[in-house]
Amino acid sequence: MPEKKSIGRDFPLAPTPEPIKDSTKYYKRLGDKAAYEMQAAISAHANRVASGKIIQADKDAARQKLKGKPGYDKMGFPLKKP
């Protein structure tokens, strides 16, 4: 039996690690998830902006019938009391 060559250590060397798996799929999934979340956030923001515009349009339409009536100015806004 051949003798083991001494390397000056009292502990064995660590085993060679396995090769690292390709992480492309992992990061692609993270990128897809981030893109999906970003698109959802943009969509939610657009919905809030759109609903705000719809609410404002309803208020403007209701104000139209008040134009020129007593207590309202020519744009339909209430007159300020002194």
Secondary structure in CASP SS format (residue, H / E / C, confidence):
PFRMAT SS
TARGET T0000
AUTHOR 0000-0000-0000
METHOD secondary structure of the structure
MODEL  1
M C 1.00
P C 1.00
E C 1.00
K C 1.00
K C 1.00
S C 1.00
I C 1.00
G C 1.00
R C 1.00
D C 1.00
F C 1.00
P C 1.00
L C 1.00
A C 1.00
P C 1.00
T C 1.00
P C 1.00
E C 1.00
P C 1.00
I C 1.00
K C 1.00
D C 1.00
S C 1.00
T H 1.00
K H 1.00
Y H 1.00
Y H 1.00
K H 1.00
R H 1.00
L H 1.00
G H 1.00
D H 1.00
K H 1.00
A H 1.00
A H 1.00
Y H 1.00
E H 1.00
M H 1.00
Q H 1.00
A H 1.00
A H 1.00
I H 1.00
S H 1.00
A H 1.00
H H 1.00
A H 1.00
N H 1.00
R H 1.00
V H 1.00
A H 1.00
S H 1.00
G H 1.00
K H 1.00
I H 1.00
I H 1.00
Q H 1.00
A H 1.00
D H 1.00
K H 1.00
D H 1.00
A H 1.00
A H 1.00
R H 1.00
Q H 1.00
K C 1.00
L C 1.00
K C 1.00
G C 1.00
K C 1.00
P C 1.00
G C 1.00
Y E 1.00
D C 1.00
K C 1.00
M C 1.00
G C 1.00
F C 1.00
P E 1.00
L C 1.00
K C 1.00
K C 1.00
P C 1.00
END
